[in-house]
Amino acid sequence: MGVRQNVTYDLGSTAGAPHTAAMIRPDLSRLAIAAVAATASLLTACGSITPVSMSDSARARIHVVSVDPDIKMPPEPVLLDRGQSAAMMLGGPLLGAAIANNTAAEPRAQLVAEMQTNHIVLGDIVASEFSKKASAGGPMKFEVGTAPADAQVHFTVTSYGLAQAQPFGSTLYPLINVSAVMQAPDGTILWQAKEIVGALDRDNKQGQTFADYAKDPELLRQAFASVSAIASHKLTDNLMGLEKAQGTPGIQQ
């Protein structure tokens, strides 16, 4: 589960009292900022897209949309626990991100192995969740596949993984950065949007410890289904022109 830092807490001492070892007072605010910075750095590391709102006329003439099941995925997931947050705090945003990435190598490999062994295919989950949410959100019908349709949606998952929401927490929440592009048969872009759901998102409540995920892979499947559903809901609101104002992210309890 990553590297753990041994920290000695100075809970307060009488003035003039002798110290036999250096005492470290952890700065919780710095750790919290480091956790957020690390997540943001790793989650948004690759590129961005220019949003394109769907016009009312396009929305009116599109009836059936196919959702391309071949979703572009990053080579490996993001994993951010206490060890990686500490690395971010000690090394700064750039060097710390590199250190955090290295310290997560072994548990990240375990995460990938669990997903492969248990056939947890995030691309399939994203396509399925979006199809359900979008079909329920308006008059257009969305179907996973490449059958002829009025338009087709293509997804790219820029990053995904697990991250903590509190500096000293052990609960890891799923996270995802996903973009969607809807194109007409002639290649015209009808709609384009991106959503990022991180550990601090108020709706993102499907968290477990790394040990629990490893012990019961179905919890991992449920977590990624949950975060995909949250992103799909937000993308659907954007697609239908009903995008809600973003609330202030809260710290998970």
Legacy VTK file of the C-alpha trace (Angstrom):
# vtk DataFile Version 3.0
C-alpha trace
ASCII
DATASET POLYDATA
POINTS 253 float
0.000 0.000 0.000
2.853 2.412 -0.602
5.542 3.870 1.611
4.585 4.926 5.114
6.468 7.743 6.786
7.510 7.344 10.441
6.623 10.623 12.131
7.256 11.512 15.781
4.527 13.794 17.098
5.390 16.668 19.414
2.189 16.915 21.459
3.564 19.780 23.483
6.251 19.987 26.124
7.125 22.080 29.134
9.472 24.952 28.361
13.034 23.947 29.024
12.242 20.222 29.145
15.079 18.117 27.743
14.698 16.420 24.356
16.584 13.254 23.616
15.501 13.158 19.942
14.370 15.623 17.332
10.609 16.049 17.563
8.564 16.828 14.466
5.274 18.675 14.576
3.314 17.660 11.454
1.551 20.494 9.664
-1.891 19.068 8.857
-2.766 21.927 6.516
0.367 21.280 4.451
-0.421 17.570 4.286
-3.991 18.292 3.213
-2.770 20.673 0.513
-0.170 18.108 -0.540
-2.846 15.434 -0.879
-5.009 17.696 -3.033
-2.022 18.866 -5.093
-0.817 15.321 -5.640
-4.233 14.156 -6.777
-4.670 17.133 -9.092
-1.175 16.703 -10.522
-1.577 13.001 -11.218
-5.216 13.210 -12.302
-4.800 16.047 -14.790
-1.304 15.219 -16.021
-2.293 14.696 -19.632
-3.933 17.243 -21.889
-7.337 18.846 -21.992
-10.134 19.394 -24.471
-12.088 22.438 -25.597
-15.741 22.119 -24.487
-18.340 22.114 -27.265
-21.982 22.521 -26.232
-24.600 20.621 -28.170
-26.980 22.908 -30.056
-30.736 22.630 -29.601
-31.145 21.858 -33.309
-28.627 18.989 -33.143
-30.245 17.677 -29.978
-33.652 17.687 -31.699
-32.547 15.724 -34.771
-30.396 13.113 -33.001
-32.465 10.114 -31.907
-30.097 7.135 -31.658
-26.484 7.400 -30.521
-23.956 4.578 -30.468
-21.379 4.546 -27.690
-18.025 3.305 -28.950
-16.931 0.454 -26.622
-13.286 0.890 -27.643
-12.289 3.448 -25.016
-8.787 4.896 -24.886
-7.146 4.210 -21.529
-3.902 5.356 -19.840
-1.123 2.742 -19.473
-1.500 2.554 -15.687
-3.713 3.845 -12.872
-3.073 6.548 -10.296
-2.580 5.467 -6.686
-2.265 8.080 -3.967
-2.159 7.116 -0.302
-0.377 8.588 2.721
3.075 7.715 1.436
2.526 9.533 -1.836
0.999 12.573 -0.090
4.042 12.790 2.176
6.305 12.619 -0.865
4.388 15.500 -2.416
4.795 17.576 0.752
8.516 16.873 1.100
9.471 17.073 -2.571
7.155 19.777 -3.844
4.632 19.515 -6.720
7.076 18.436 -9.439
9.730 16.338 -7.702
7.148 15.104 -5.213
4.894 13.845 -7.999
7.764 11.806 -9.425
8.634 10.378 -5.999
4.967 9.641 -5.287
4.641 7.851 -8.592
7.655 5.646 -7.800
6.554 4.784 -4.259
3.181 3.638 -5.583
4.685 1.268 -8.168
4.210 -2.005 -6.261
0.635 -1.460 -4.987
-0.299 0.020 -8.362
0.872 -3.193 -10.042
-1.249 -5.134 -7.557
-4.246 -2.964 -8.440
-3.757 -3.639 -12.147
-3.392 -7.377 -11.503
-6.601 -7.456 -9.437
-8.513 -5.706 -12.209
-7.169 -8.032 -14.895
-7.702 -11.215 -12.887
-11.277 -10.293 -12.011
-12.154 -8.843 -15.434
-12.806 -5.345 -14.125
-12.673 -3.426 -17.412
-13.075 0.273 -16.704
-13.788 1.128 -20.345
-16.775 -1.230 -20.392
-18.001 0.218 -17.103
-17.774 3.800 -18.384
-19.610 2.961 -21.631
-22.351 1.105 -19.763
-22.883 3.758 -17.072
-22.965 6.613 -19.580
-25.442 4.782 -21.838
-27.806 4.253 -18.911
-27.545 7.798 -17.575
-27.777 9.504 -20.971
-30.717 7.383 -22.162
-32.605 8.236 -18.977
-31.704 11.910 -19.192
-33.508 12.854 -22.403
-35.184 11.732 -25.639
-32.006 10.368 -27.244
-31.354 6.638 -26.976
-27.772 5.518 -26.320
-26.572 2.012 -27.143
-23.116 0.536 -26.594
-21.721 -0.701 -29.894
-20.806 0.435 -33.376
-24.127 -0.123 -35.157
-25.202 2.663 -37.557
-26.735 5.581 -35.655
-27.426 9.299 -35.936
-24.227 10.007 -34.007
-21.505 8.245 -32.062
-19.842 9.025 -28.739
-16.147 8.294 -28.217
-14.566 8.287 -24.759
-11.025 8.833 -23.548
-10.087 8.060 -19.954
-7.097 10.304 -19.303
-6.495 8.979 -15.800
-8.137 6.820 -13.150
-7.232 5.127 -9.913
-7.576 5.400 -6.139
-6.744 8.251 -3.779
-7.199 9.254 -0.174
-9.318 12.246 0.799
-7.657 12.998 4.142
-3.935 13.299 4.994
-3.929 10.512 7.577
-6.876 8.526 6.269
-6.644 4.949 5.060
-9.787 5.019 2.912
-9.101 5.213 -0.808
-11.749 6.616 -3.144
-11.973 5.952 -6.879
-11.143 8.802 -9.230
-11.497 9.361 -12.945
-10.741 11.965 -15.617
-12.873 11.197 -18.676
-13.673 13.109 -21.839
-16.469 12.467 -24.338
-16.855 13.495 -27.964
-20.069 13.071 -29.966
-19.643 13.098 -33.729
-22.055 13.035 -36.629
-21.520 10.358 -39.330
-19.560 12.918 -41.387
-17.148 13.523 -38.480
-18.610 16.857 -37.346
-18.201 17.348 -33.602
-21.664 17.861 -32.108
-20.660 17.865 -28.449
-17.484 17.619 -26.422
-16.949 17.691 -22.664
-14.727 16.474 -19.833
-15.410 15.525 -16.238
-13.032 14.877 -13.357
-14.290 13.108 -10.258
-11.740 13.007 -7.451
-11.546 11.819 -3.864
-12.940 15.121 -2.558
-16.102 15.041 -4.668
-19.126 15.099 -2.334
-20.908 12.397 -4.342
-17.889 10.087 -4.317
-18.616 7.933 -1.274
-17.620 4.446 -2.459
-14.320 4.199 -0.585
-12.464 1.296 1.047
-8.989 0.555 2.351
-6.466 -0.917 -0.057
-6.522 -4.148 1.948
-10.297 -4.404 1.558
-10.083 -3.839 -2.195
-7.445 -6.571 -2.428
-9.477 -8.959 -0.277
-12.757 -8.415 -2.152
-12.262 -7.296 -5.782
-16.018 -6.773 -6.144
-15.581 -3.700 -3.948
-13.161 -2.419 -6.565
-15.688 -3.068 -9.334
-18.380 -1.257 -7.344
-16.072 1.684 -6.689
-15.266 2.194 -10.357
-18.931 1.723 -11.306
-19.838 4.398 -8.760
-17.268 6.955 -9.936
-18.177 6.248 -13.581
-21.844 6.829 -12.755
-21.015 10.177 -11.116
-18.987 11.304 -14.137
-21.698 10.038 -16.510
-24.380 11.958 -14.639
-22.390 15.184 -14.944
-21.630 14.542 -18.614
-25.324 13.875 -19.272
-26.308 17.156 -17.617
-23.772 18.915 -19.836
-25.031 17.120 -22.947
-28.656 17.994 -22.247
-27.854 21.610 -21.434
-28.797 21.057 -17.791
-25.347 21.307 -16.243
-25.667 22.209 -12.579
-23.488 24.713 -10.757
-20.539 23.009 -9.101
-20.681 22.864 -5.305
-17.704 23.315 -3.060
-15.876 19.980 -2.709
-16.070 18.546 0.783
-13.601 16.434 2.714
-14.730 12.821 2.886
-15.440 11.553 6.374
LINES 1 254
253 0 1 2 3 4 5 6 7 8 9 10 11 12 13 14 15 16 17 18 19 20 21 22 23 24 25 26 27 28 29 30 31 32 33 34 35 36 37 38 39 40 41 42 43 44 45 46 47 48 49 50 51 52 53 54 55 56 57 58 59 60 61 62 63 64 65 66 67 68 69 70 71 72 73 74 75 76 77 78 79 80 81 82 83 84 85 86 87 88 89 90 91 92 93 94 95 96 97 98 99 100 101 102 103 104 105 106 107 108 109 110 111 112 113 114 115 116 117 118 119 120 121 122 123 124 125 126 127 128 129 130 131 132 133 134 135 136 137 138 139 140 141 142 143 144 145 146 147 148 149 150 151 152 153 154 155 156 157 158 159 160 161 162 163 164 165 166 167 168 169 170 171 172 173 174 175 176 177 178 179 180 181 182 183 184 185 186 187 188 189 190 191 192 193 194 195 196 197 198 199 200 201 202 203 204 205 206 207 208 209 210 211 212 213 214 215 216 217 218 219 220 221 222 223 224 225 226 227 228 229 230 231 232 233 234 235 236 237 238 239 240 241 242 243 244 245 246 247 248 249 250 251 252
